[in-house]
Amino acid sequence: MKKAISNFFNTPWYPIAISAYPVLALLSANTGQVQPGAGVRPLLVSTVFGGLLFFIVWLFMRSSKTHKAAFLTALLLALFFTYGHAYIYIDETYPESNYTMWLAIGWIVLFVLAIGWATRPKLTFVSSASTLNTVALALLVMAVGQFSFEGGSRSAHALRLGLENAPIDSDLVRPENPPDVYFFLLDSYGRADLLNRAYGFDNGEFINELESRDFFVAKCSQSNYVRTEISLGSSLNMQYLQELSDTFNPESTSRRVLWDSLKHSAVRYNFESMGYETVNYETGFAWLDLTDADHFMSPPAISSGMTEFAGQFLRTTLARNAQDLGLVDPDYLLGVGFRDRFKYIFNSIDDVAKIQQPTFSYIHVISPHPPFVFDPEGNPTYPPDFWNDQRQYPSDLYQKGYVNQLQFLNKNMLQAIDTIVANSETPPIIIIQGDHGPWLQPKDKRFWNLTAIYFPNHKDKLYSTISPVNIFRLVFNTYFGGKYDILEDVSYFSPVPHLYDFSKMPYPCDTPNN
């Protein structure tokens, strides 16, 4: 056994491990942002690429120099997989410099030096194999371990809470004819008065259409927090984060508990306890996806076969130059993925409305949030047209993309509402909410979010300053016999990256309560 282990570590297989590591490391760095399955194809391609490169180098070096071939392959792979990282770092640090040519020259010099070092006659690298294998294996274990720890195991469906002291109500009563409940979270959708002030855009037609369908539109709603994950963590658990857990303290930047509280929230727990089935759609962000929902809706794979994660991985390698040569365009594929998910939601909403069991549908639409992939009529747009060379959004281009996308979203939302109502035997509850307002606004204005609620026979229970933390409290109190207190509506700002370093913000309102 000991001899077998010794032989295993003395065999130079480390180039294959080095080929796998960059994909696993990127998955680890994006834990919660992408599903693990997104890395399968890049991992296979990367590993096969490393194996082929090893074989080609071995052929040139002859079979008697396997260890030399392995070492040179490892050096070439290191150059290949670090090129994109160097490119991104220089681009972000020195955006005005003419670095492309110098970076290419530097990598050519390193390539020549690598070949010169590895092919020196006196160096065999036989004794290095065990050490390099051990290091490569350790890197793989750390990447996989971090990914497993941060991601956790959330595949099995179970009625549970992400936060032990989230305010559930075990005495809720499901009515004889229970209404389906739809929670449309429209990412970054701002209040009508903010859109008018900031962009000169009149959203009155959409608001009037909602009101004509008997929606209550809160004229002075504000989100409780200014970022998606903490805003949703509060609204889906019906409590301010500061009151939910000591984890959410100013010194912490951890999001693992927060993300788990989104997937297994008090709202979801209450509905499933009453026999409701949960519906959720894929967003492209793993930390938002309830993959263990009764109905997890995901569109077919895009026809190109390349995912957004694969495009991100491509940009971190020497293969990023394939985009400059027009051989592949990850940014185009980014747009395809977001358009596919958007269209799938609104093309399949009638299927959700026809589910026989009562349903709680949490539908997170990444719109009008960027990337901007639609014009007002639904024609595809090219995401890079709205950002600069550093992939940041100038205010004028952000405004153009945002307003374009919002108009197409409005049309789809009205059609979805009509489809839901037409297919519902019992009038449904429909909540349309922005988690916060648009980007690039003054700190206090970023809370001004859209809130529109269809509350059959009980619209009088709603009020103009309602905030997300109270919406589901009112739902459970009004329709299911809940006894939740209505909390004071408060907004809290926290800076990046200090998620939980909260400061109270003003809650002005020119409109009296309705």
Phi and psi in degrees as a GROMACS rama.xvg file:
@    title "Ramachandran Plot"
@    xaxis  label "Phi"
@    yaxis  label "Psi"
@TYPE xy
-62.7267  -39.2566  LYS-2
-67.3395  -38.1949  LYS-3
-63.1249  -42.1607  ALA-4
-64.7757  -41.5642  ILE-5
-62.0888  -44.521  SER-6
-63.0756  -38.7399  ASN-7
-60.5729  -46.0979  PHE-8
-79.0629  -16.0934  PHE-9
-88.7287  -8.85117  ASN-10
-84.3593  129.096  THR-11
-79.893  78.8272  PRO-12
-99.1022  3.64941  TRP-13
-61.8104  -26.9014  TYR-14
-60.206  -34.728  PRO-15
-67.222  -43.2336  ILE-16
-64.0914  -40.0103  ALA-17
-63.443  -33.6444  ILE-18
-66.3991  -35.0925  SER-19
-79.7391  -30.7645  ALA-20
-58.3072  -46.344  TYR-21
-58.0215  -37.272  PRO-22
-67.824  -46.0146  VAL-23
-65.3007  -37.1062  LEU-24
-66.0603  -39.849  ALA-25
-68.4488  -39.0632  LEU-26
-59.9951  -42.9881  LEU-27
-62.5762  -42.5519  SER-28
-66.9737  -22.0641  ALA-29
-110.987  25.4147  ASN-30
-54.0987  130.465  THR-31
89.9491  -22.3759  GLY-32
-88.6639  -30.2084  GLN-33
-132.03  152.382  VAL-34
-74.0347  146.314  GLN-35
-54.8282  -33.8222  PRO-36
-62.4277  -21.5662  GLY-37
-65.2945  -20.4173  ALA-38
-92.746  -4.29483  GLY-39
-64.1155  -51.3563  VAL-40
-66.0118  -47.6119  ARG-41
-57.8247  -35.7271  PRO-42
-64.8185  -44.1705  LEU-43
-64.5469  -45.6235  LEU-44
-63.1545  -44.1748  VAL-45
-64.2512  -42.6592  SER-46
-67.0899  -42.3131  THR-47
-64.1275  -39.8713  VAL-48
-59.5194  -45.1099  PHE-49
-63.1485  -40.6881  GLY-50
-64.9634  -41.6273  GLY-51
-65.3358  -41.3697  LEU-52
-63.03  -42.2322  LEU-53
-59.3297  -43.8529  PHE-54
-64.9048  -42.4424  PHE-55
-64.8176  -45.1752  ILE-56
-63.3005  -40.1883  VAL-57
-61.1885  -38.8798  TRP-58
-63.2352  -41.7484  LEU-59
-69.8505  -32.2106  PHE-60
-87.5292  -10.286  MET-61
75.2968  151.418  ARG-62
-63.7447  -21.8935  SER-63
-73.6464  -9.75284  SER-64
-118.899  47.2732  LYS-65
-59.9806  -42.3011  THR-66
-67.4639  -37.765  HIS-67
-63.0697  -44.1275  LYS-68
-61.4829  -40.9436  ALA-69
-63.8967  -43.573  ALA-70
-66.4283  -43.7973  PHE-71
-64.6976  -39.6082  LEU-72
-60.471  -41.9258  THR-73
-62.1016  -40.7444  ALA-74
-64.7621  -43.6792  LEU-75
-65.7266  -38.5823  LEU-76
-65.3501  -38.8324  LEU-77
-61.1487  -42.089  ALA-78
-65.0103  -41.198  LEU-79
-64.0782  -46.2274  PHE-80
-82.9023  -15.7925  PHE-81
-98.1594  -11.4288  THR-82
-57.8479  -48.7712  TYR-83
-63.2117  -37.2483  GLY-84
-64.2662  -42.2965  HIS-85
-63.9443  -41.5648  ALA-86
-59.3153  -48.2641  TYR-87
-64.5667  -43.0369  ILE-88
-61.1999  -47.7065  TYR-89
-66.0498  -39.5942  ILE-90
-62.9526  -38.5703  ASP-91
-79.1423  -31.5075  GLU-92
-85.6944  -39.0817  THR-93
-128.353  67.8376  TYR-94
-64.3437  -23.697  PRO-95
-90.4042  -6.48722  GLU-96
-82.4986  155.02  SER-97
-93.0659  77.8115  ASN-98
-93.705  -17.2783  TYR-99
-58.9603  -48.3916  THR-100
-65.7057  -43.6929  MET-101
-66.7598  -35.7486  TRP-102
-65.3849  -41.3498  LEU-103
-63.086  -43.4742  ALA-104
-62.2742  -43.0765  ILE-105
-59.8273  -42.5348  GLY-106
-70.3085  -33.8869  TRP-107
-64.506  -42.3849  ILE-108
-61.716  -44.9251  VAL-109
-63.5468  -36.1066  LEU-110
-62.7966  -44.9777  PHE-111
-65.4102  -43.3475  VAL-112
-63.0212  -38.2519  LEU-113
-62.4136  -44.8198  ALA-114
-64.6252  -42.7671  ILE-115
-62.3138  -41.8933  GLY-116
-66.8351  -48.1353  TRP-117
-70.8662  -22.5019  ALA-118
-100.927  6.32866  THR-119
-60.5548  131.415  ARG-120
-57.8266  -36.5079  PRO-121
-79.2809  -11.9945  LYS-122
-97.5234  125.332  LEU-123
-108.661  -27.2495  THR-124
64.7925  16.9332  PHE-125
-65.3506  -45.6089  VAL-126
-71.0475  -15.4435  SER-127
-82.082  -17.287  SER-128
-58.3531  -48.0646  ALA-129
-60.3716  -44.7539  SER-130
-64.6846  -46.5882  THR-131
-67.4752  -36.4952  LEU-132
-62.0628  -43.3452  ASN-133
-63.4665  -44.6381  THR-134
-62.8932  -45.3969  VAL-135
-62.14  -42.5066  ALA-136
-64.8143  -39.84  LEU-137
-62.8159  -39.8869  ALA-138
-62.2295  -43.3408  LEU-139
-62.5156  -44.4133  LEU-140
-63.1229  -41.7804  VAL-141
-64.5618  -42.2945  MET-142
-64.8146  -46.8499  ALA-143
-67.3854  -39.7444  VAL-144
-63.7639  -43.2065  GLY-145
-65.8103  -40.7691  GLN-146
-63.2108  -43.5939  PHE-147
-66.2515  -39.9781  SER-148
-67.7998  -47.213  PHE-149
-71.209  -38.6655  GLU-150
-76.2793  -36.536  GLY-151
69.2567  -178.226  GLY-152
-110.774  109.906  SER-153
-130.684  22.4919  ARG-154
-81.7757  -34.254  SER-155
-77.2203  134.376  ALA-156
-77.3292  129.433  HIS-157
-154.687  145.907  ALA-158
-80.1447  102.023  LEU-159
-151.721  169.486  ARG-160
-112.501  141.357  LEU-161
-74.7963  -27.1818  GLY-162
-126.204  124.269  LEU-163
-61.275  -35.2985  GLU-164
-101.07  21.9047  ASN-165
-64.2077  142.718  ALA-166
-79.2364  80.0884  PRO-167
-83.0518  163.889  ILE-168
-131.236  108.293  ASP-169
-79.5794  -4.40978  SER-170
-104.008  12.8377  ASP-171
-64.58  146.765  LEU-172
-120.256  122.882  VAL-173
-78.0706  124.03  ARG-174
-68.619  166.734  PRO-175
-59.8832  -39.2601  GLU-176
-117.524  81.3163  ASN-177
-68.7476  136.145  PRO-178
-79.6869  141.412  PRO-179
-67.2537  147.453  ASP-180
-121.601  123.937  VAL-181
-115.296  124.269  TYR-182
-115.874  98.6651  PHE-183
-90.0602  112.088  PHE-184
-98.9417  105.443  LEU-185
-94.7172  106.434  LEU-186
-65.292  124.019  ASP-187
71.2097  19.0885  SER-188
-77.6388  118.107  TYR-189
-90.3361  162.179  GLY-190
-66.7455  153.726  ARG-191
-60.457  -40.9927  ALA-192
-68.6528  -32.1413  ASP-193
-67.5462  -43.0145  LEU-194
-61.601  -35.6783  LEU-195
-70.0948  -44.4786  ASN-196
-69.7408  -44.7059  ARG-197
-79.5044  -39.4665  ALA-198
-119.497  -3.94937  TYR-199
65.494  25.1498  GLY-200
-103.238  126.539  PHE-201
-92.3775  107.748  ASP-202
-93.1402  17.0634  ASN-203
-61.5416  -34.6524  GLY-204
-61.4492  -43.8429  GLU-205
-66.0258  -44.1387  PHE-206
-61.4187  -42.803  ILE-207
-63.7424  -38.6978  ASN-208
-64.4593  -39.1778  GLU-209
-63.685  -47.0315  LEU-210
-65.3284  -32.9851  GLU-211
-67.4955  -20.3331  SER-212
-94.822  15.0214  ARG-213
72.3667  26.4012  ASP-214
-79.8177  146.294  PHE-215
-94.0183  122.648  PHE-216
-109.43  114.963  VAL-217
-72.3228  119.973  ALA-218
-75.3747  -19.5756  LYS-219
-135.388  40.9271  CYS-220
-75.1522  150.182  SER-221
-137.832  146.836  GLN-222
-74.221  156.897  SER-223
-80.3397  -25.3223  ASN-224
-139.105  168.19  TYR-225
-107.374  2.73515  VAL-226
-127.92  148.109  ARG-227
-54.4106  -53.0619  THR-228
-65.9366  -38.3396  GLU-229
-80.0538  -30.8471  ILE-230
-63.9253  -45.9737  SER-231
-70.243  -37.0213  LEU-232
-57.3862  -36.0231  GLY-233
-77.1437  -48.6853  SER-234
-68.728  -37.9663  SER-235
-78.2411  -14.0855  LEU-236
-110.639  4.11189  ASN-237
55.6256  34.9916  MET-238
-158.134  152.134  GLN-239
-68.8205  140.907  TYR-240
-57.2371  -37.4938  LEU-241
-58.5992  -25.5565  GLN-242
-93.9516  -8.93183  GLU-243
-87.4292  -37.9463  LEU-244
-161.718  146.138  SER-245
-69.3474  -13.8182  ASP-246
-60.4044  -33.2375  THR-247
-88.4101  68.1053  PHE-248
-113.961  161  ASN-249
-57.914  -27.2491  PRO-250
-80.1781  -14.0307  GLU-251
-94.3419  144.251  SER-252
-124.09  7.2756  THR-253
-68.9603  141.9  SER-254
-121.599  1.76685  ARG-255
-62.3408  -46.6392  ARG-256
-66.8446  -39.4259  VAL-257
-60.9551  -47.7953  LEU-258
-62.932  -38.8159  TRP-259
-66.1268  -32.6086  ASP-260
-71.381  -21.1431  SER-261
-76.6018  -41.2334  LEU-262
-72.3196  -34.0805  LYS-263
-126.677  71.3962  HIS-264
-89.1748  168.336  SER-265
-65.7715  -36.5028  ALA-266
-62.5858  -49.0747  VAL-267
-61.3958  -43.0051  ARG-268
-58.9075  -46.1812  TYR-269
-60.1696  -47.419  ASN-270
-65.9575  -44.8948  PHE-271
-66.8531  -30.2173  GLU-272
-64.3704  -27.1445  SER-273
-91.9128  8.4178  MET-274
89.0169  11.1991  GLY-275
-75.7955  149.165  TYR-276
-99.1598  139.254  GLU-277
-94.0314  134.615  THR-278
-116.837  136.193  VAL-279
-147.8  149.084  ASN-280
-112.572  146.738  TYR-281
-64.445  135.811  GLU-282
-107.934  -19.9135  THR-283
96.5651  -5.31726  GLY-284
-122.332  111.495  PHE-285
-59.0835  -33.8283  ALA-286
-70.6493  -14.4281  TRP-287
-95.3232  -16.0173  LEU-288
-87.2493  127.165  ASP-289
-92.5524  75.2129  LEU-290
-65.7464  -17.0844  THR-291
-97.5313  13.8983  ASP-292
-66.0621  159.623  ALA-293
-60.2135  -35.9215  ASP-294
-132  96.5969  HIS-295
-99.5769  113.744  PHE-296
-98.4032  122.415  MET-297
-136.3  133.427  SER-298
-71.7063  161.124  PRO-299
-60.5344  156.902  PRO-300
-58.7185  142.929  ALA-301
-63.6886  149.372  ILE-302
-62.7922  -27.2523  SER-303
-69.1898  -25.9479  SER-304
84.312  -10.3115  GLY-305
-100.457  125.718  MET-306
-86.3621  171.996  THR-307
-65.4621  -35.6898  GLU-308
-64.0689  -41.4707  PHE-309
-61.2465  -38.9162  ALA-310
-64.9945  -40.1872  GLY-311
-63.0193  -42.9597  GLN-312
-63.209  -41.6506  PHE-313
-56.5025  -40.5549  LEU-314
-69.4145  -15.3646  ARG-315
-91.8634  1.78745  THR-316
-120.921  175.84  THR-317
-62.8003  -22.0266  LEU-318
-68.8668  -7.73102  ALA-319
-59.4657  -24.2508  ARG-320
-66.9717  -17.9395  ASN-321
-62.9929  -30.3177  ALA-322
-68.7148  -41.85  GLN-323
-64.026  -29.911  ASP-324
-86.223  -1.49967  LEU-325
78.6685  13.7746  GLY-326
-80.0851  -29.7092  LEU-327
-153.18  149.241  VAL-328
-133.916  92.1438  ASP-329
-60.6515  -29.6755  PRO-330
-70.302  -34.919  ASP-331
-63.7573  -43.5189  TYR-332
-66.0846  -31.9244  LEU-333
-57.0025  -47.1619  LEU-334
-62.8108  -40.5543  GLY-335
-60.3052  -45.1477  VAL-336
-61.4513  -46.0678  GLY-337
-67.6341  -38.4827  PHE-338
-65.7136  -41.5977  ARG-339
-59.9455  -44.3015  ASP-340
-68.2938  -39.9257  ARG-341
-61.595  -50.8967  PHE-342
-64.8449  -35.5352  LYS-343
-63.5007  -38.9211  TYR-344
-57.7818  -53.4223  ILE-345
-80.5758  -18.5858  PHE-346
-82.2928  -16.7149  ASN-347
-115.135  6.1918  SER-348
-65.153  -27.6602  ILE-349
-67.4226  -32.1557  ASP-350
-64.3945  -39.7051  ASP-351
-65.3825  -43.1545  VAL-352
-63.8326  -22.2131  ALA-353
-93.4853  -0.536286  LYS-354
-61.0107  131.776  ILE-355
-70.2668  -40.7416  GLN-356
-73.5701  153.014  GLN-357
-62.9357  140.32  PRO-358
-126.924  145.321  THR-359
-109.059  111.901  PHE-360
-106.112  112.527  SER-361
-100.049  108.822  TYR-362
-119.267  102.244  ILE-363
-95.2634  111.881  HIS-364
-101.04  119.58  VAL-365
-80.9456  70.5961  ILE-366
-169.398  141.469  SER-367
-76.4191  10.7238  PRO-368
-52.4546  142.372  HIS-369
-67.5199  162.748  PRO-370
-72.5406  151.729  PRO-371
-90.1255  111.077  PHE-372
-123.427  -0.163087  VAL-373
-132.036  145.752  PHE-374
-91.4481  179.49  ASP-375
-59.0956  -25.2312  PRO-376
-94.74  0.256344  GLU-377
91.996  6.00403  GLY-378
-72.4195  146.475  ASN-379
-68.9454  141.089  PRO-380
-118.2  162.695  THR-381
-98.4624  114.411  TYR-382
-49.3294  -43.5914  PRO-383
-64.0118  -13.6754  PRO-384
-65.5818  -12.7955  ASP-385
-112.947  4.20763  PHE-386
-128.398  168.522  TRP-387
-95.2663  -170.5  ASN-388
-63.4651  -23.0853  ASP-389
-93.7406  11.6525  GLN-390
60.8615  33.44  ARG-391
-109.282  155.401  GLN-392
-97.2311  109.158  TYR-393
-63.2514  149.088  PRO-394
-59.3737  -38.031  SER-395
-69.9738  -38.9322  ASP-396
-73.9758  -34.9119  LEU-397
-61.8544  -45.7757  TYR-398
-59.0222  -45.5234  GLN-399
-61.7164  -49.1316  LYS-400
-64.4676  -39.7146  GLY-401
-63.6561  -49.7275  TYR-402
-66.4676  -39.4284  VAL-403
-56.1509  -52.4086  ASN-404
-68.1107  -37.0604  GLN-405
-61.5399  -40.3829  LEU-406
-65.6479  -40.1427  GLN-407
-69.9029  -36.5114  PHE-408
-61.3764  -43.2829  LEU-409
-54.579  -46.2032  ASN-410
-61.87  -42.8295  LYS-411
-69.1323  -36.1463  ASN-412
-65.1564  -41.9386  MET-413
-64.1453  -40.6717  LEU-414
-64.6766  -39.4849  GLN-415
-64.3086  -42.4311  ALA-416
-60.0481  -46.7827  ILE-417
-63.0649  -38.0746  ASP-418
-65.8522  -44.2753  THR-419
-62.1133  -49.4946  ILE-420
-63.1856  -40.8397  VAL-421
-66.1789  -26.4432  ALA-422
-103.67  15.0499  ASN-423
-112.847  119.533  SER-424
-69.2545  -41.3011  GLU-425
-101.202  132.069  THR-426
-52.2022  127.117  PRO-427
-82.0824  163.888  PRO-428
-97.645  127.037  ILE-429
-127.162  120.616  ILE-430
-112.178  123.002  ILE-431
-117.3  117.829  ILE-432
-142.684  138.321  GLN-433
-87.7883  138.461  GLY-434
-73.4977  -21.2853  ASP-435
-172.181  179.146  HIS-436
-85.2786  -173.755  GLY-437
-68.7198  160.851  PRO-438
-67.9884  172.017  TRP-439
60.6169  29.8753  LEU-440
-110.271  159.433  GLN-441
-54.053  150.469  PRO-442
-51.1428  -44.03  LYS-443
-73.7968  -26.7571  ASP-444
-80.7962  -16.834  LYS-445
-69.4883  -9.74472  ARG-446
-87.5574  -13.1467  PHE-447
-73.8386  95.8536  TRP-448
-110.44  157.711  ASN-449
-73.8419  134.983  LEU-450
-137.851  117.08  THR-451
-135.581  129.291  ALA-452
-133.602  130.591  ILE-453
-97.9648  109.078  TYR-454
-122.873  80.2926  PHE-455
-52.7361  124.297  PRO-456
68.3011  3.38133  ASN-457
-138.703  30.2807  HIS-458
-62.1832  -22.5242  LYS-459
-67.9031  -15.0164  ASP-460
-78.7902  -13.1036  LYS-461
-91.479  159.212  LEU-462
-145.083  158.929  TYR-463
-71.6635  -21.6328  SER-464
-102.197  18.6269  THR-465
-61.7138  142.632  ILE-466
-121.158  163.357  SER-467
-54.7399  -33.1263  PRO-468
-62.3083  -23.0326  VAL-469
-101.962  -9.59734  ASN-470
-63.3942  -50.408  ILE-471
-74.9609  -23.1053  PHE-472
-59.6663  -43.3893  ARG-473
-68.6524  -36.8921  LEU-474
-59.5847  -50.3989  VAL-475
-68.7357  -38.3177  PHE-476
-64.8976  -40.6182  ASN-477
-80.618  -38.9439  THR-478
-111.031  -15.4934  TYR-479
-129.534  16.4614  PHE-480
71.8434  24.2422  GLY-481
-70.8537  162.344  GLY-482
-128.445  39.8066  LYS-483
-75.5867  138.982  TYR-484
-73.7911  146.638  ASP-485
-88.3519  121.425  ILE-486
-80.8113  160.267  LEU-487
-65.1387  135.004  GLU-488
-82.2786  113.063  ASP-489
-132.588  146.348  VAL-490
-114.434  139.958  SER-491
-127.383  132.047  TYR-492
-98.83  143.023  PHE-493
-140.213  136.763  SER-494
-84.0537  159.275  PRO-495
-79.8173  134.329  VAL-496
-97.229  12.4613  PRO-497
-85.6173  81.7517  HIS-498
-54.0152  -38.02  LEU-499
-109.242  15.1886  TYR-500
-89.8623  81.1564  ASP-501
-88.5062  140.77  PHE-502
-130.207  135.171  SER-503
-69.9775  137.222  LYS-504
-112.068  155.24  MET-505
-65.0343  152.828  PRO-506
-125.427  67.4157  TYR-507
-74.2089  151.885  PRO-508
-156.017  127.713  CYS-509
-91.2644  -9.01046  ASP-510
-107.847  125.339  THR-511
-66.9709  159.01  PRO-512
-58.8541  144.041  ASN-513
